[in-house]
């Protein structure tokens, strides 16, 4: 078999703050970042950290649960919510319904063809009335795409709990993640747990904590005061972090040395109270322009032709950018096949890349559609256009999509098959199973873009006889090209449907002289 040539590398601009931010006019987000949360986003604390730090034990201590109840398949996210009745369900791409199984620690998980994107555990713990808890895969296995997913989830959730052991040091990828989080409106908490050998020993006669700037005050008689190894360890970790990320100087640190985590629990509840109030007051209960008739301007001009031109332009730009993203994804995948996870780790790696690509494509398309609605409505009703008027237009445009749908449903999700092809699956439940960390109910015009790997990919590449790197590279190249073709068709079709629906809504308003929606 001939070796497939790599797709060309493309340097994508890296100067946007996040996928949900509104960039300057005419620019779409070029990467996933720390997403600015909306007022309706549910509060959550995202637990992050390296393997071996006891992250599950820390969460179990906070929730007063057995750590075995927080077990999740490798690579899957765990979302813990409040419920009066304990339940547990696995959300697997390719299925419209979640797989439910027992919530106790002895309950056996369902036999699945592939790992779920997330496992949701619901328990009657009062702490979860304030916020949800999200446990993520170990930072060492996240990779580029996993880091993007983590930053997006942290921004929407509002808080990060970084758990690190006493004998561990911050990795470069973790410092980069924390540096980006520090620049956003995200609260960061640090929990330090005992290492394999307990807490760091303090040599005899030590009067200062190296690098921490903390000194030991002498007592009467000239002898130094006893040094607390727990405090020394925490201060050393804090000093190492601040040397690389000074923006986290105000972050709170907690040493979980045999305590029940009560102090950390109180700090998280206090954050949730303040953040909940801030989000609730970020937007007025009734937006300007939400009610009443909106008159049409005297001369709307050729708004319909301009709408058609802009819709085609936005569709073309998003398709081009997705092609560049897939080219860079191909390079990362080939590098990992040869030097990293190998053939057995290919499905998990590519699946995480597809989820990050899906979030980016959804953010780009949602922003472009909002801009289409705002600018077309501005020509018809005049500018500046109140926010409430734009929101009122979303509903009739969304309803009008049903009049212009083609053979496939708009909520269609894409599944990469074991042969390198792409299959489609429709239904709202199918899209819900694609999210590792779901957020608030969507209010955008179009359903999200969603791409994942089917279970057959795991079964194929984890078989002992399928350990050929050349075959894996050829399959990955073929699969990514099929994804590019399918996404290009989906983006073009959805923009055309939105254009037709918006054109119909605004044409009715022009005919009546007012907006009746």
GIFEN-V617248 format. One line per field, one symbol per residue. phi: phi as a letter, one per 30 degrees, with the letter a starting at -180 (. if undefined). burial: + if it has 9 or more other C-alpha atoms within 8 Angstrom, else -. Layout:
phi: ???
burial: ???
This chain:
phi: .ddddddddbdcebccdldcddddejccdcadbddddddcdddaccdblddididdddddddchbdeddcdbeeicdcccbcadcdbbbcccejbdbdccadcddcdddddcdbdddaccccbdceedddaccbccdeddcdiddddddddddddddjbbcccbddccbddddddddddddddcdbdcccbccdddcidddcddidcbceicicccddcdjidddecddddddddddddddddcbddcdcdccbcccidcidddddddddddddddddddcdbdebdeidbjdcddddbdidddddddddddddddddddddddddddddddddddddcbdiddddeddddddddddddddddddddddddeddddddddcjbdcedddddddedddddddddbdcdcddcdccbdcdcicbccbcjdddddddcdbdcdddcddcdddbbacddddddddcdedcccedddddddddddddddddddddddddddddddddddddddddddibdcd
burial: ---------------+-++-+-+-----+++++++++---++++++++++--++++-+++++----+-++-----++++++++--+++++++++++-++++++----------++++++++++++-++-++++++++++--+--+++++++++++++++++++++++------++-++++++-++++++++++++---++-------++--+---+-------+----++-+++++++++++--+-++--+-++++----+---+---+-+++-++--++------++++-----++--+--+--+++-+++-+++-++-+++++++++++-++++++--+++++++++++++++++++++++++++++--+++-+++++++--+-++++++++++++-++--++-----++++++++-+++--+++-+++++++-+-------+--++++++++++++++++--++-++-+++++++++-+++-+++--++-+++++++++++++--++---++--
